[in-house]
Amino acid sequence: MSKNTSKNNSKVVVGISGGVDSSVAALLLKQQGYDVEGIFMQNWRTEQDDPYCSLAQDLNDAKAVCKQLQIPFSTVNFSKQYWDRVFQHFLDEYSAGRTPNPDVICNKEIKFKAFLDYASQHDADYIATGHYVRKDKKNDEYCLLKGVDENKDQSYFLYRLNQEQLTYSLFPIGGLQKSEVRNIAKHAGFINYAKKDSTGICFIGERKFKQFLNEYLLAQPGDIVTTQNDVIGRHDGLMFYTLGQRKGLGIGGRKNAKLAPWYVVAKDIENNKLVVAQEHDYPLLLSKTLICKDQHWISGKEPILPLSCSAKVRYGKPDQKCVIVKKVNGDYHVEFEQQQWAVTPGQSVVFYQGDKCLGGSIIL
């Protein structure tokens, strides 16, 4: 992929999702003088009457925006790559009783790999997305920075990007607030300026999760037990539950029980038991340490360890001060200053120094 530094001669392929963020990204790039093309990625095999997939509406919105911007528009199907690289991993993790984050893998394998490869083959100089992140270059190293809008910052989902991917990626809206993005879209006359943000599984949509998983994995129902191993109900399969979960347990209103909500505090994989307790801050849900593996550093180089920095153990939570230590087997031991709630195996812990995203690792 050639890196053309002249905007007037640089071709940028924008991943147009049909949402307001990618639409404004395309608009801003065109205003800056780039040669812009819109690409709609179809990454999930869907039936036309699928009530949970907004593909048709999203496609129509993407087409309308590109027509209004007078930029070329086309679609590309990455459904096979998505299944092989993202969805199979998603199923494997749930089968093992962990809670994966498919958006992290989707960004790494589809939006910034399959899409980047496609753009390169079509003589593009850059790809661009509507992510709320920024990039910078210091001492010949590209850095991934948090988006200016703290409530929309998506660096947590992009921590597995590498130097090559950052070199050829642009993030036009990372320096804007969401409200500014919507205002730009409204003034531009985009039909999607008020469109609701998508919140479902990456590319799959806002489906009924239990019903969806049942289509692909064999559920193994079992007992719901208290921390004293008293059986108080039945679960539909451990894969349907995650640590800290409160809703959907089906064990409310038990006689002689204190009127307090139940929380999932552990999964007993060996005995197929779901362990619950009636306390938000039950000791099993609190921890100051975690072990993680499969670490990735955006710089391409492991920092000098031990390292004092901050980290997130889930999206949307404030950074927490911690120290990273490397174990003999290569895994990382992370110790926090404060107790962390519901640290969940399979999720990512993402490391920061200020606004700079350093990288991350998978929680064991």
N, C-alpha and C positions, 0 to 999 in steps of 0.2 A: 504494500500500500504506500503510495507516494505521499509525502507530507509537503503540500504546497502551502507556503506561508502567506501568499497573496490572496486576500479574501475574494477579490474580483475574479480570480481564476480558479478558486478552490470549489470543488464539488462536495457537497455535504448531503448524505442520505440520512433523513430523519425518520426515526421509528414513530410513525403516526398511529396512535392507538384509537383515535376517535374521542379521546378525552381532551380537556381544556389545556392541560400542561404541555403535551407534545405539540398541540396546535399552536400555542403561543411560542414555543421553542422554534418552530418552523418560521413563524412570522418574524421573530427577532433576527434570525439568521439571514433571512431575505433582506431585511432592512439594513443589515450590516454589510451587504454586498456579496454574500455567498451565492453560488449556484446551487439551489436547493431542490431536492427531490424527496417526495414522500413515499415511504414503504409501509404497508400494513402487514404485520406479521400474524399469520394464522398458525397457532401452535397446538391446537387441540382438535381432535376429531370429534365433530358434533353432528347431531341430527338436526334437521331443519325445525322440528317441533320441540326442541329442547327448551323447556321453560326457564332454565337457569343460565343459559348462555346468551349473552347480549351481542354475539358476533355480528348479526345482520345490522343491528342499530349502530354498533361501533363502526362497522365498515362504511355505512352510509354517511355517518358523521365525518369520518376521515376523508372520504371522497369529496364531500361538500366543502370542507376546509381547504383542501388542495386545489379544488376548482376555483374557489374564491381567491386564493393566493396566486393562481395561475402558475402552478408548479406541476411537474410530472407526477403522476401517482400510479402505483402498481402494488400488487399483493404478492407475498411469498409464503409458501407453506413449509413450516419447520416442524410439523407435527411428529414426524418420525424421530427427529433429533430430540424433540422434547420428551417423547416417550422413553427413548433409550438413555438419555443423559440425565433427565430430571425426574420423570414420573416413576421409573422403576426404582430409583433410589428412595423416593418418597414412600413407595409401598414397602420396600425392604426395611426401612426404618420403623414404620408403624408395626410391621410384623414382629419386630424385635422388641416392641414395647416402648420405643423412644418416640419423641415428638419432633420431627424434622421441620426445617424452615425452607420450603420449596422456592420461595422468592430469592433466597441467597444463591441457590444452585442455578435457578433459571437465569438470573442476571449473568452469572459466570459462563454458563454453557450456551445460552440462546442469545440474549440481547447483546452480549459483548464477545461472543465467539462465533456462533453460526451467522448472526447478522453482520458482524464485522467481516467475516470471510466473504459473505455475499457482496457486501459493499465494495470490498477490495477487488473482487472479480469483475465488478461493473465500473471500474476506474474511478471510484470515489476517493477523495483525499481524507475525509472524516466521516464518522457517523455521529449522530446527535440524538439525545433522548430528553424527555421531560422530567428527569430526576432532579430533586432538590438537593443537589450537591454542587461543589465547585472544585476546580482543579488549579494547581499552581505549579510552578517549576522553580526549584532551588538547587543550585550546584549540580545541574544536569540530571536532577531527579524530579519526576512528577509526583506531586502530592495530591491526595484526595482530602478535600476539606468539607466540613459540614455545610449544609445549606444555611443561608441567613435566617430563614424562617425556622425557628427551633421546633415548632409544632409539626413541621413537614419534613425536616431533615431526613434523608434516606441513606446516609452513609452506612448505617448499620447493615443494609441489604447489599451494599456494594464493596464490602471489605475484602472480597476475594479477587478484585481486579488487580492486574499486574501492570508493569511499566508500559508494555506494548499496547495494551488495551487503552490505557490512559492517554498515551501519545496520540492516538487516532480518534479520541472521543471528545465531544463538546457537550457542555451542560449549560445551555443558554439561560435557564431560569433559576439557577442556583443562588443568584444574588438578589432574588426577589421574594417578597412575601406572597403567600397564596392569594390574598385579597388583591394585590397588585396584578397578579396574573389574570385573575377573573376580570378585573377592570380593563386590562389591555384587550382581552378577548371580546368583552362587551362593546368597547369602542370600535373594535375592528369589524363588528357585526357577525361574529362567529355564532352559529346556531347552538353550539355546545357551551357557551360561556357560563351557564349556570348548572351544567351537568354534574350530577353527584359523583364523588370520587369512588372508584371501585375498591371494594374491601375483601373480595373473595380470594381464593387460592390463585396464585399467579397463572393467568391465562385460562383458568378453568371456570371461574365465575363464582357467584354467591350461592352455592348449592347447599342442600341439607346434608351436612357433613357425614352423619352416621349412615344415611341411605347411600351416599356416594361411595364410601369405603366398602360397604357391604357388596357392592358390585364387583369388587376386585379382590377382596380378602375374605377368608373364612373366619368368621367371628367365633370365639370360644367363651361363652358365658361362664360366669363363676360367682363366687361369694363376695359380697361387700362386708368388710369386717371393721370393727373398731380397733384401736391400738391395743386393746386387751384381747383381741382375736374373737370377739363376740360377733356372730353372724347377724347382720341387721338388714340384709337385702341381697339382691342379685344384680350383677352388672352384665352388660350386653357383650362384653369383650374389652380387654384392657386397652386395645388400640383406640377406643373411642374416648378415652379420658386422659387428662393431663394434670400435672401437679398444680395444686391451687384451685382446681376447678370447683365451682360452687353449684352451678345450675345443671339440671338434667340428671341428677343422681337418683331421683325417685325414692328418696328415703325420708322425706319430710313428714312431720306430723306423727311421729312414733309416740305411743303412750309412755308416760313416765319419763319422757326425755325432756331436758331443758329446751326452751324455745330459742334455739340458736342454730344458724345454718351449718350444714356439714361441708367440709372441704376435703378434697383428695389430698392426702399427705404422703402417700407412698404407693408404689405398685410392687406387689410380690409376684414377680414373673414366674418364679419356680413353681409356686403353688396356685397361680392364676387367681390371686386375691387382690381386690382393690381396698386399700386401707384408708379410712376416713376418720376425721376428728371434728369436734364442734368448737373450733377456735381458729380464727384467722391467723394468729401468730403462734400456732402450735409449734413446739420445738423442731419437729421433723420438717417443717416448711422453712426454717431459718438456718442459714449457714454463712460462715465468714470465709469459707474456702471452697474451692472447686478444683477438679482435675479436668484438663482438656487435651485434645489431640488434634492432629491434622491441621496444624497451625499454618497460617499464610501471612506473609508480610508484604505490604504493597511495594515497599522499596526493593524487594527481591533479596534483602539481606536481613538475617536475624540480628536484632539489636543486642548490645551487651547486656547480659542478664547476671544478677537480678535487675529488674527494671521497675522503677516507680512510675506509675501512670494512672489513668482512670479507665473504667470499662463499663459497658452495658451488658447485662445478662438477658435483656429482652428489649424489643423495640419500644420506643416512646417513653422510656424511663430516664431519669437524670443520670449523668455519669457518676460513678462511684470510685473513690480513690482505692488503689490496690497496688500490690507488688507481685510481679511475675517471676517465678523461679523455675528453672529447667530441671526436670527429674532425670535420673540415670537412664531410664528407658526412652528418653526423648519427649515424653509428655510434659505438659506444663502444670505447675501448681500455682494457683492464683489465690492470694490472700487479700481480703478486703478489710478496710478500716471499720466498716459497719456491717451488721448482719444483712444478708440479702434474702429476699423472699422468693420461694418457689423456684429455685435454680433447677432447670429442667434438662435432663439428658436428651441429646439430639439437637438442642437449640445452640445458638452461637453466642460466644462471649466476644465482644468487639472492643478493641483497645484504642485509646485516644491519648494525645497530648494536646490539650487545648482543643482547637477546632480541627486539628490534623488527625485523620483516621490512620492508625498505624497498621492495622490488620486485625486478625481474629483467629478463633479456634472453635472446635466443636466440643461441647460439654459432655463429659462422660457420666 
